[in-house]
Amino acid sequence: MRVLPSAPVTCFVCGSTFTVQNRMEMKDGQADVHPEPSACPFCDAPLLAIPELNVGIAKGMLLTHAGAPEEKKAYRTVARYLEQFTRTEAEVDTLLKLAREFDFDAWEALNRRLLQHDKDASLKMELKFIPKLRKEAEDGGLLEQLQRAAAPVKDAYRARWNHHMAIFRQRKPS
């Protein structure tokens, strides 16, 4: 077992800051990292790391919605995609905002420029889905469908937040 440097973490539920020590174990040549603690000591919320929410993450959500094969295989549904890349209602709203403001023309133009130098199959696949997504966005149906897919995820996040905040309030010294 090897101990990796400790790192300060801020809980995404209660906002408390605490130190996490990562322990790495080698099993069958594979490194397995175990954070200690594995949950917030103040509210018991799990440690969840997500990438920065940006246009690339929103693009993946849009491709999942459109049924692009790679994304569909990896995530199956927009709800599962959101569960993979968000932890809170606010983060879901951020992705929905990015999708609402998405520049489909710029995406298409970039892919076409990139394809002039690299015949990447995934870029070609994306190009097939952009017109469908653009039309849905123009008709107003895209955001509506994404919001519908996001609703149960946001409900689950709200319930998780309420649960962990109840624990936090119970543990908080008066």
Backbone bond lengths (Angstrom), bond angles and torsions (degrees), N, CA, C in turn:
res aa  C-N    CA-C-N  psi(-1)  N-CA   C-N-CA  omega(-1)  CA-C   N-CA-C  phi
1 M - - - 1.444 - - 1.522 108.14 -
2 R 1.318 114.39 138.68 1.450 120.73 178.69 1.526 108.60 -123.25
3 V 1.319 117.17 141.42 1.460 121.12 178.97 1.516 108.37 -101.19
4 L 1.323 115.42 124.13 1.458 121.57 176.80 1.519 109.13 -88.32
5 P 1.316 118.39 161.72 1.467 119.70 -178.94 1.531 112.03 -55.43
6 S 1.327 114.83 143.93 1.464 118.97 177.75 1.524 109.17 -76.51
7 A 1.333 114.62 157.78 1.460 119.71 -177.89 1.520 110.05 -142.17
8 P 1.331 116.47 139.59 1.467 118.38 174.79 1.527 109.33 -73.80
9 V 1.324 116.05 140.62 1.465 122.71 -179.52 1.522 107.82 -129.98
10 T 1.319 115.95 140.87 1.463 121.06 173.40 1.516 107.61 -107.56
11 C 1.321 116.48 125.66 1.460 122.08 -178.80 1.527 110.02 -64.29
12 F 1.331 116.26 134.28 1.462 120.98 179.89 1.528 112.23 -76.45
13 V 1.330 117.77 -10.05 1.462 120.76 178.61 1.527 110.47 -98.71
14 C 1.333 117.14 -64.19 1.469 120.34 -172.16 1.520 113.80 -93.69
15 G 1.330 117.46 -12.21 1.462 120.58 178.25 1.516 114.42 81.79
16 S 1.328 118.39 2.65 1.460 121.45 179.34 1.527 109.73 -70.84
17 T 1.329 115.16 148.57 1.453 120.83 177.23 1.523 108.88 -108.42
18 F 1.322 115.78 135.98 1.458 121.37 179.47 1.525 108.15 -150.36
19 T 1.320 116.11 167.85 1.462 121.10 -177.78 1.525 110.44 -99.75
20 V 1.310 114.85 135.71 1.459 121.57 177.59 1.521 108.37 -113.53
21 Q 1.301 115.43 130.44 1.466 122.64 175.12 1.524 106.88 -103.72
22 N 1.314 117.07 125.66 1.460 120.82 178.75 1.523 109.67 -98.22
23 R 1.313 115.92 126.59 1.462 121.58 177.47 1.524 108.24 -109.74
24 M 1.317 114.67 133.27 1.455 119.43 -178.55 1.530 109.04 -112.62
25 E 1.315 114.66 127.73 1.461 121.32 176.60 1.521 108.39 -117.25
26 M 1.323 115.27 141.94 1.460 120.59 176.97 1.523 108.46 -99.65
27 K 1.328 116.14 123.24 1.463 122.00 177.17 1.516 107.96 -129.66
28 D 1.301 116.64 118.80 1.460 121.90 178.97 1.526 112.03 52.27
29 G 1.319 116.21 40.33 1.461 121.05 178.96 1.511 114.63 78.37
30 Q 1.313 117.96 2.04 1.472 122.60 179.78 1.528 109.97 -106.15
31 A 1.309 116.35 134.97 1.465 120.74 176.85 1.520 109.19 -83.53
32 D 1.301 116.52 129.87 1.459 122.99 178.14 1.524 107.44 -120.05
33 V 1.337 117.29 119.11 1.463 121.25 -178.11 1.520 109.12 -101.43
34 H 1.334 115.39 129.39 1.458 122.13 179.75 1.529 109.28 -121.73
35 P 1.342 117.66 114.70 1.463 118.71 177.09 1.532 110.63 -77.32
36 E 1.321 115.85 142.62 1.469 120.93 175.21 1.515 107.54 -130.81
37 P 1.301 119.10 119.34 1.457 125.97 -1.05 1.531 111.31 -74.93
38 S 1.334 116.41 162.81 1.468 120.67 -179.50 1.527 111.79 -93.46
39 A 1.338 115.20 -0.63 1.472 120.98 178.60 1.521 108.00 -145.59
40 C 1.302 116.22 160.41 1.460 121.62 178.14 1.532 109.28 -62.73
41 P 1.340 118.12 127.27 1.463 119.87 179.65 1.529 113.33 -71.21
42 F 1.320 117.66 -10.73 1.460 121.50 -177.55 1.527 113.22 -96.47
43 C 1.362 116.92 -28.81 1.474 119.12 -177.01 1.528 113.44 -137.54
44 D 1.312 117.47 -1.99 1.471 123.72 -179.79 1.527 114.79 68.98
45 A 1.329 118.48 12.19 1.471 120.00 175.97 1.526 108.47 -66.12
46 P 1.334 117.47 140.34 1.461 119.42 -179.95 1.530 111.64 -67.43
47 L 1.322 115.95 153.50 1.461 120.02 173.26 1.522 107.41 -77.18
48 L 1.297 116.78 119.42 1.464 121.28 179.01 1.520 108.42 -130.44
49 A 1.302 116.36 123.80 1.459 120.81 178.00 1.524 108.71 -107.22
50 I 1.311 115.28 134.58 1.465 120.53 177.78 1.521 108.46 -130.64
51 P 1.326 117.43 156.63 1.465 119.33 175.61 1.523 109.85 -73.89
52 E 1.317 115.33 166.11 1.458 120.25 174.93 1.523 108.81 -61.89
53 L 1.324 116.62 133.30 1.464 120.46 179.82 1.521 108.74 -77.30
54 N 1.330 115.50 120.61 1.455 120.42 -177.25 1.532 109.35 -146.45
55 V 1.314 116.00 -173.57 1.461 121.57 -177.47 1.532 111.01 -60.80
56 G 1.323 117.89 -35.88 1.460 120.63 179.55 1.519 112.27 -63.64
57 I 1.328 116.87 -40.24 1.462 121.06 177.95 1.539 109.15 -68.13
58 A 1.329 116.95 -40.20 1.468 120.65 177.88 1.524 110.31 -64.02
59 K 1.324 116.78 -38.39 1.465 120.99 178.13 1.530 110.59 -60.45
60 G 1.326 116.30 -42.61 1.462 119.86 177.42 1.515 112.21 -60.82
61 M 1.344 116.34 -39.70 1.464 120.05 177.86 1.533 110.15 -64.43
62 L 1.330 116.38 -42.37 1.466 120.12 179.75 1.528 110.95 -64.01
63 L 1.319 117.27 -41.44 1.467 120.42 179.19 1.525 110.98 -67.32
64 T 1.325 116.72 -35.40 1.468 119.96 175.86 1.524 109.13 -62.87
65 H 1.328 116.40 -46.25 1.469 120.92 178.03 1.527 111.27 -58.66
66 A 1.335 116.57 -41.74 1.460 120.97 -176.05 1.525 112.51 -74.44
67 G 1.333 117.01 -14.63 1.461 119.75 179.11 1.512 114.52 91.49
68 A 1.328 117.90 21.02 1.461 120.57 177.35 1.534 108.69 -59.12
69 P 1.332 116.99 134.06 1.470 120.58 -171.41 1.533 115.56 -54.92
70 E 1.331 117.98 -47.20 1.470 119.73 -178.14 1.521 111.60 -61.90
71 E 1.314 116.34 -46.42 1.466 121.08 -178.38 1.530 111.00 -69.55
72 K 1.330 116.22 -40.86 1.464 120.61 179.65 1.530 110.20 -61.99
73 K 1.322 116.15 -40.28 1.464 120.53 179.27 1.533 110.65 -67.00
74 A 1.314 116.55 -42.07 1.463 120.68 -176.24 1.530 112.76 -74.89
75 Y 1.338 117.98 -38.55 1.473 120.65 -170.87 1.524 113.98 -119.14
76 R 1.314 118.34 -22.60 1.466 126.05 -179.37 1.521 113.63 67.77
77 T 1.321 118.92 -50.99 1.468 120.68 -177.46 1.524 110.38 -135.31
78 V 1.323 115.46 161.65 1.464 120.45 175.87 1.532 109.77 -62.81
79 A 1.321 117.37 -37.39 1.471 119.90 179.58 1.525 110.29 -60.57
80 R 1.316 117.27 -44.92 1.473 119.96 178.81 1.525 111.01 -65.90
81 Y 1.318 116.38 -36.30 1.463 120.23 176.66 1.525 109.51 -60.57
82 L 1.330 116.07 -46.98 1.460 120.13 179.58 1.523 111.51 -61.64
83 E 1.325 117.29 -39.50 1.464 120.84 178.91 1.525 111.22 -63.80
84 Q 1.317 116.84 -29.96 1.468 121.46 -179.97 1.530 111.97 -76.12
85 F 1.341 117.10 -34.33 1.461 120.71 -170.05 1.527 115.13 -112.91
86 T 1.327 117.80 2.07 1.466 120.29 178.99 1.525 110.15 -136.28
87 R 1.348 115.40 163.46 1.464 121.13 177.62 1.525 111.89 -128.43
88 T 1.326 116.61 -19.33 1.458 120.57 -173.03 1.528 111.19 -134.48
89 E 1.316 114.98 164.18 1.470 120.01 175.54 1.526 110.64 -59.40
90 A 1.323 116.41 -40.00 1.469 120.69 -179.12 1.526 110.93 -62.63
91 E 1.329 117.03 -38.84 1.458 119.69 178.27 1.529 111.19 -68.14
92 V 1.321 117.56 -37.41 1.469 120.61 174.57 1.526 109.22 -61.16
93 D 1.330 116.49 -45.15 1.466 120.69 179.27 1.529 111.46 -61.46
94 T 1.335 116.42 -36.78 1.468 120.14 177.40 1.523 110.48 -61.95
95 L 1.325 117.37 -44.91 1.468 119.88 178.79 1.528 111.62 -65.29
96 L 1.320 116.90 -39.31 1.467 120.00 177.81 1.526 110.71 -64.13
97 K 1.323 116.72 -38.54 1.470 121.07 177.54 1.532 110.17 -64.19
98 L 1.329 116.18 -44.73 1.463 119.60 177.68 1.531 110.60 -59.91
99 A 1.325 117.17 -40.19 1.470 120.80 178.70 1.530 110.66 -66.35
100 R 1.326 116.48 -40.24 1.481 120.30 -179.49 1.532 110.84 -64.18
101 E 1.330 116.37 -35.38 1.465 121.02 -176.67 1.529 112.90 -95.03
102 F 1.329 117.00 9.08 1.460 121.42 -172.95 1.524 111.75 -62.97
103 D 1.318 116.48 135.84 1.460 122.87 178.92 1.531 108.75 -97.29
104 F 1.322 115.89 92.35 1.465 121.12 -177.23 1.527 111.78 -66.62
105 D 1.333 117.03 -33.31 1.471 120.09 179.18 1.529 110.24 -64.97
106 A 1.324 117.11 -43.08 1.465 120.72 179.25 1.530 110.37 -65.52
107 W 1.314 117.02 -40.32 1.468 121.61 178.70 1.533 109.96 -60.83
108 E 1.333 115.78 -47.47 1.464 120.44 -179.52 1.530 110.70 -63.56
109 A 1.331 117.06 -44.70 1.466 120.58 -179.48 1.532 110.92 -62.84
110 L 1.316 117.44 -42.22 1.462 120.84 178.66 1.523 110.96 -62.01
111 N 1.325 116.98 -46.85 1.467 119.86 179.63 1.527 111.20 -60.87
112 R 1.320 116.87 -40.40 1.476 119.78 179.44 1.536 110.63 -64.82
113 R 1.342 116.84 -40.71 1.475 120.23 177.16 1.526 110.77 -63.52
114 L 1.330 116.34 -44.59 1.461 120.36 -179.50 1.527 111.66 -64.37
115 L 1.320 116.31 -36.01 1.469 120.04 -179.47 1.534 112.70 -69.38
116 Q 1.324 117.43 -18.48 1.468 120.10 175.89 1.532 111.21 -67.06
117 H 1.346 115.48 -26.62 1.463 120.59 -176.90 1.525 112.86 -108.62
118 D 1.319 116.23 -21.10 1.466 120.20 -174.48 1.523 107.99 -145.82
119 K 1.303 117.42 120.20 1.467 121.60 -177.91 1.528 111.09 -86.36
120 D 1.309 116.27 49.81 1.464 123.36 -178.43 1.530 110.37 -63.35
121 A 1.323 116.18 125.49 1.467 121.47 -177.01 1.523 111.67 -64.58
122 S 1.330 117.65 -34.60 1.468 118.77 -178.77 1.532 111.09 -69.66
123 L 1.333 117.51 -33.32 1.471 120.07 175.76 1.527 110.34 -66.23
124 K 1.328 116.62 -41.11 1.472 120.58 177.41 1.532 110.08 -61.73
125 M 1.330 115.64 -41.47 1.460 120.40 -179.72 1.526 110.34 -63.89
126 E 1.339 116.06 -44.12 1.463 119.66 178.79 1.522 110.99 -57.32
127 L 1.332 116.47 -42.66 1.466 120.60 -178.78 1.517 112.02 -57.86
128 K 1.320 117.32 -31.40 1.465 120.66 179.95 1.534 111.61 -68.70
129 F 1.326 117.16 -27.69 1.464 120.71 -175.21 1.530 113.62 -95.14
130 I 1.315 117.59 -18.24 1.468 120.71 -177.28 1.527 112.58 -59.46
131 P 1.351 120.71 -46.56 1.475 119.51 -179.79 1.539 112.66 -59.67
132 K 1.324 116.48 -40.31 1.466 120.48 178.80 1.536 110.51 -62.62
133 L 1.319 115.58 -46.18 1.464 120.16 179.94 1.528 111.36 -65.06
134 R 1.342 116.66 -41.51 1.466 120.64 179.32 1.528 110.12 -60.68
135 K 1.332 116.93 -44.76 1.467 120.71 -179.64 1.528 110.96 -63.25
136 E 1.333 116.52 -44.71 1.466 119.64 178.10 1.526 110.98 -61.34
137 A 1.326 117.25 -38.48 1.464 120.87 179.14 1.525 110.44 -66.19
138 E 1.324 116.41 -43.27 1.471 120.74 179.92 1.521 111.26 -64.88
139 D 1.325 117.50 -37.03 1.461 122.23 -179.74 1.529 112.37 -77.42
140 G 1.335 116.94 -12.51 1.465 120.75 -179.54 1.515 114.03 88.29
141 G 1.316 117.43 -5.77 1.458 119.98 -177.33 1.519 114.16 -76.79
142 L 1.328 116.83 -26.45 1.459 120.19 -176.54 1.525 111.72 -61.92
143 L 1.313 116.65 -53.76 1.464 119.43 -178.01 1.528 110.88 -63.42
144 E 1.314 116.62 -38.39 1.466 120.68 178.52 1.535 110.89 -60.41
145 Q 1.324 116.82 -44.93 1.465 120.64 179.74 1.529 111.29 -67.17
146 L 1.328 116.68 -39.75 1.466 119.89 178.05 1.530 110.72 -65.38
147 Q 1.324 117.03 -40.58 1.468 120.28 178.46 1.524 111.07 -64.53
148 R 1.322 116.14 -39.10 1.462 120.36 177.80 1.532 110.71 -63.46
149 A 1.335 116.67 -41.81 1.470 120.72 177.80 1.523 111.37 -67.32
150 A 1.325 116.59 -31.85 1.465 121.51 -177.31 1.528 112.66 -79.56
151 A 1.308 117.96 -23.20 1.473 120.82 -173.79 1.535 113.35 -55.48
152 P 1.339 120.00 -50.92 1.472 118.10 -179.91 1.532 112.94 -66.06
153 V 1.311 117.08 -30.26 1.463 120.31 177.35 1.528 109.09 -66.21
154 K 1.321 115.79 -45.56 1.472 119.70 179.03 1.528 110.84 -63.99
155 D 1.317 117.17 -38.38 1.475 120.34 176.85 1.525 110.79 -61.11
156 A 1.331 116.63 -44.03 1.467 120.73 179.50 1.529 110.43 -65.12
157 Y 1.328 116.71 -40.83 1.467 119.90 178.51 1.526 111.12 -64.08
158 R 1.329 116.18 -39.91 1.469 120.15 178.86 1.526 110.36 -63.09
159 A 1.328 116.39 -43.61 1.466 120.60 178.68 1.528 110.35 -63.54
160 R 1.336 116.53 -42.06 1.476 119.84 178.26 1.524 110.30 -63.15
161 W 1.331 116.99 -44.30 1.462 121.21 179.59 1.530 110.18 -60.20
162 N 1.334 116.81 -47.58 1.473 120.47 179.88 1.525 111.15 -59.89
163 H 1.319 117.03 -42.93 1.464 121.95 179.96 1.535 110.78 -61.04
164 H 1.322 116.15 -50.42 1.461 119.76 -176.77 1.528 112.29 -72.18
165 M 1.308 117.73 -31.50 1.468 119.18 176.07 1.527 110.65 -69.94
166 A 1.327 118.24 -32.26 1.466 120.71 175.04 1.530 109.75 -63.58
167 I 1.326 116.81 -41.72 1.464 121.07 176.04 1.532 110.05 -63.11
168 F 1.324 116.42 -44.00 1.467 121.27 179.43 1.531 111.03 -59.13
169 R 1.334 116.40 -46.69 1.479 119.84 -178.92 1.532 110.59 -65.71
170 Q 1.316 116.45 -35.11 1.457 121.20 178.96 1.528 111.47 -66.52
171 R 1.317 117.29 -37.79 1.459 122.24 -177.74 1.519 113.52 -84.79
172 K 1.321 115.82 -21.74 1.470 120.64 -175.39 1.526 109.83 -65.47
173 P 1.332 116.39 126.89 1.471 118.03 178.74 1.525 111.04 -66.73
174 S 1.295 116.07 139.50 1.473 120.02 -178.14 1.491 112.38 -79.59
